[in-house]
Amino acid sequence: MLKQLIKQHFNPYFFVPFFLWCLVGAVLLMSNSSTDLFAFINGHYHPIADVVFESVNHFGEAWLLVIVGFAFFLLKPYRNIWFFVTTILCSTLPSIFTQLIKNPIAAPRPQAVYEGQDFLRLLSHWDVLRNDSFPSGHTTGAFSFMCILAYVLPVRYRFWGLLFFCLALMVGYARVYLAAHFFIDIYVGSIIGTVLSFAIATLMNYFKEQKSVSSLS
């Protein structure tokens, strides 16, 4: 049944780009230094990009994800206890897992590592962050939430999964652009968020199906 559920809810518009991202990200990490990757993203800037990425960055924050999740809950197909509980679990458990990694590792942020370096671009109104860099909590949150939205889309609307993936990836990019994280932080955060969210949603679906079978027998 699990295999059938995975096949049924595999949204190619989200997961195919995600697998490509995992491959490209791994190649970039192996072929470039952490400093080069950070400097490339943080150093290619524009006033319009500042506004865009500061705004997109909020899609990795809990308050906005709650609003979006509630908006989906108001739609009839998603107005059920399964979607509510699954969304809560997929939004919170990956983030908790990320925090459990962050605290023991306590990796310094780019703002601390590159303090005083000419290539570091840090605007005065951006958040001052110096500790707990690895992995990125914003990226984990964005990918886990966008993953569950792509997971529950009806077949005829699955193409929206590509938009969800792009939004999640933009959150990760924004975290490096805003000098809050290294590339590896967002890379690992994206994997944690997607894999755990998909696993949680599939298990919740499995338990729901098992309960339905039990009630009929």
Residue, then its C-alpha position, 0 to 999 in steps of 0.5 A: m500500500l505504501k508503494q501505491l501511495i507514493k506513486q499516487h502522490f508523486n507530483p512530478y512538477f515538484f519532485v523532478p525539479f527537486f531531484l535536479w536541484c539535489l544533483v546540481g547542488a551536489v555538483l556545485l558543492m563538490s566543485n566550488s568552495s563554500t566561500d565562492l558559492f556564498a560570494f557569487i550569490n551574495g555578490h550579485y545584487h540589485p535594488i529590485a532583487d533586494v526587495v524581491f528576496e527580502s519579501v520571498n524570505h518570509f515564505g520560510e517563516a511560520w506566521l506566513l505558512v500558517i496563513v497560507g495553510f489556513a487559506f488552503f483549509l478554507l477550500k472544500p477539498y482540504r477542509n478535513i482533519w487529515f489535511f489539517v493534522t498532516t499540514i501541522l506535522c509536515s510544517t513543524l516536525p522537519s523544523i524541530f529536526t533542523q533545530l535539533i541539528k542546529n544547536p549541537i553543531a552551532a555553526p557560525r553564520p557568514q556574517a560572523v565568518y566573513e566579518g570585515q571582508d570586502f566581498l560581504r554585502l550586508l545592508s543595515h536593515w537586514d537581520v544580524l545573525r551570527n550563530d546556528s547557521f547549519p542547516s537553514g531553518h527557513t529553507t527547511g520550513a519552505f520546502s516542507f510546506m511547499c512539498i505537502l501542498a504539492y503532495v495533496l494537489p489533484v492531478r489536474y492541478r499538479f502543475w502548480g507544484l512547479l510554482f511551489f518548488c520555485l518559491a521554496l528554492m527562492v527562499g533558500y537562495a534568499r537566505v544566502y543572498l541576505a547573508a544569513h546562510f551558506f549554500i550547504d545550509i540551504y542545500v541540506g535544509s531543502i532535503i530535510g524539509t522535502v524528505l521528511s514532509f513527504a514521509i510524514a504525509t505518506l505515513m499519515n495517508y497510510f494510517k488513514e487508509q488502514k483505518s478506512v479498511s478496518s472500519l469496513s471490515 
